[in-house]
Amino acid sequence: LGNDPNFATTMLNALAGKQPLDNTLTNLSGKDVAGLLTYLGLGEGSALPVGVPVPWPSATPPTGWLKCNGAAFSAEEYPELA
């Protein structure tokens, strides 16, 4: 780009076509945890069996999920895992 006097315009034009052709980013933007789980197919009615470890990118798991850390859990609170 060197000394392009229209650097900002050149960069904006170059980046404009970088979003995937599907609407993945559009579908994910602005979603809460429940919305992301639904979009990823991990919400209620998920094809995953109960108890399957799923990597999660934050320290706090979504509501109704537990950390896979070997800790004891309440069978009354999570009867499907018991």
N, C-alpha and C positions, 0 to 999 in steps of 0.2 A: 504494500500500500504506500510505502515511502512517504512522500510529502503530499499526499492526496488532499487537496483543499476541501473536498467533500467527504472526508473520512467518515463522519457520522452517518451520512446517507449511504455510503458504500457498505458500511458494516450492517446497517439495518436491512438493506436489500439482501445482503449475503445471508443473514440470519433468518430472514422472513420465511424461507422455505424449509427450515430445519425441524419443525414439528412433524412427527410421524403422520403419514397419510390417514391412518385410522384416528379415532378421537380419544386415544388413551389419555393423553395429558388433559384434554378438555373434560373427560369423564371423571378424572381424579381430582381436579382442582376444586377446592371449596368443600370437599366431602368431610364429614366427621368420621369417627372410627366405625360406626355402624354402616355408614355408606360405603366406606372402603372395603369392609368385610363382605358386604353384599356384592359389590363390583367384582371382587376377587373370587366369589363363590364360596366364601368361608362363613357366611351368616347362618341363620337357622335354616335347616334343610340342606346343609352342606353335604357334599358327597364324601367328605372325610369322616371316617368312623370316630366316635368319641374316644378321646385319649391319645390321638395321634399328635406327636410333637410338631408344632408349627413355629418356625423362626418368627420373632416379632421384633421390630426395630426400635422399640422403646422399653424403658424399665418397667412400665406399668402395662400389664396385659389388658385386653378389652374386657368389658363387663361379661361375666359368665365364664371367663377363661382363667386358667391357673398357670403360674410359672412352672416349668418343668425343672424343679430343683431338688427333688427328693423329699420335700417337706410333707408332713402329715396334712391331710385335708379332712373336712367334715363330710361324712357319707350322707348326712341329712341334707346338707347344702348342695352337694354334687352327687346325687344318687346314681346317675348314669356312669360315673367313674368307679363307683364302689363295686 
